[in-house]
Each structure stands twice: as structure tokens, then as C-alpha cells.
Amino acid sequence: MTYEEAKCAYIRIKADMDRFGCGRNGKDIAVALEAIDRQIPKKPIAGHPRDYICGRCYQSVIGSGNYCWFCGQAIDWSEEEG
């Protein structure tokens, strides 16, 4: 299962819980969705030469690490590392 598939599954579960009045764990589902969303790599925002910004928290992404040091967002460097 990919991260995108897991996110879709959680969204369906949350919708079912809301529909059947089982919304007590809605906050837990929201936290889980956010954690899954951070694992889906996102492209950094290009700034000055050799300077990139995280698309989630807008902090500087240092080096070419796979995750933002500030918020934990997975970074997709596929086009930047050429």
C-alpha cells in the first residue's frame, strides 16, 4: 500500500465514522492523516540558488536530506538532483 492509498483509506474510514455517528476518534484520524501526508514526498520551493524552502512549513531545507528538519515533511528532490 502506498502512502497515497493509505491516506485515501483513512479518509474513507473517517467519512464512515462521521456518517454513523462515531466521530469521537475524529481527532485521532486527523493526526494520522497528517502523519501520512508528511510521508508523501513534496517538491521543495526554489529560492535563491542552492536554497530551497519546505512546501509545508516554509523553512529552509538544508542540504539534500530526504526530510525537512523542522516539520518532518518528506522532500522530493527528483528534478533538483539532476
C-alpha positions, 0 to 999 in steps of 0.5 A: 500500500502506498502512502497515497492509498493509505491516506485515501483509506483513512479518509474513507474510514473517517467519512464512515465514522462521521456518517454513523455517528462515531466521530469521537476518534475524529481527532485521532484520524486527523493526526494520522492523516497528517502523519501520512501526508508528511510521508508523501514526498513534496517538491521543495520551493526554489529560492535563491540558488542552492536554497530551497524552502519546505512546501509545508512549513516554509523553512529552509531545507538544508542540504539534500536530506530526504526530510525537512528538519523542522516539520518532518515533511518528506522532500522530493528532490527528483528534478533538483538532483539532476 
